[in-house]
Amino acid sequence: SARYLAFEMGAQKIRVNTISAGAVRTLSAMAVGGIDEMFEHTERRAPLKRNIEADEVGKTAVYLLSDLSSGVTGENIYVDSGANIVGL
C-alpha cells in the first residue's frame, strides 16, 4: 500500500513510507503469549544480537519526517536489529 500511495501522492510532493518494528519491551508487550521467546530468538539470530528499544523506532520516524529523508518514498524501513533478513 505504501508503494501505491507513494506513486499516487508523489506529484503532490507527499512522501509515504512505513516502519516495521521488531518486538519492543513494553508493559503491553509483556501480555503477549510467548514474548520472552521472541526476545530470546531475536538476541540469538538477529545480526545485531540484541532487541530494539522504543526510542530507535522513534528516531527512525524522526528521520522520515525530516528533510534528511527528502528523497525517500514508498519504502518500508525495518527497525528490528536485522531480524528480517534471517529466517526463523
N, C-alpha and C positions, 0 to 999 in steps of 0.2 A: 504494500500500500504506500509506503514512503516513497518508493521509486515513481509510482504513478503520480502521486501528489506532487513530487518534486518536478516532474516533467510538466504537469499542468500549471503549476504555480510559478515556475521559473521566469516566465516572461514578465511577471509582476514583481520580480526581484524578491520573491519569497522562497526561502530555503526550507527544506523539510528533511529532517534526519531523526533517527531513533537511537536509543541507548538500550542495550541488552545487558543488564547487570547480573552478575552471579549472585549466589546466596550471600546475604549480609546478616551479621549477628544483630538482631533487634529483638525487642521484647515480643513482638508479634511473630517473628520467625521461630521463636522457641516453641510455639504452639503447633508447628508443622511436624507431623509424624516423620521420623527418620532424618530430621535436620542435622543432627550431630554426625550421622553417617555421611551426609552431603558435604559438610565442612571437612571431615577427615579425608574424604575422597579427593576434594579439591587440593588439600595440602599435599597429598601423595602424588597426584597425577598432573596438576597444572604446572606449566613451565616455571612460574614464579614460586611454586611450592608454598603458597600461602593463600589465605582467603582475602577478600577485599574488605575495605572499610566503606561506610556510607559516604564519607567525605570524598572518596575517589570518584564515586558516581556524580556527586555534586560538582566536582572540578571538571568533569567531562561535560556536564551540562553548561557550566560557565564558558568553557571553550567554545561549545557550539553556539552559544548566544552571543559571543564576542566577535569582533572583526578578525580575530585570529583564524577563524574558520570560514572566512568570506567566500572562499572558492569551493566549499564542501556542501553538497546537497545530494539527497537520495541515498544516503548511507546509513547503515546500522553499525554503530560502534559498540564493540563488546568491552565491557569492564568486568573481567572475570579472572584475572591473573593468567589468562591464556587458556583457560579450561575448554573453550570452544574449539580449539584446534586439535585436541586429543579425544579419542573415543572413550566410551565408558569402560 
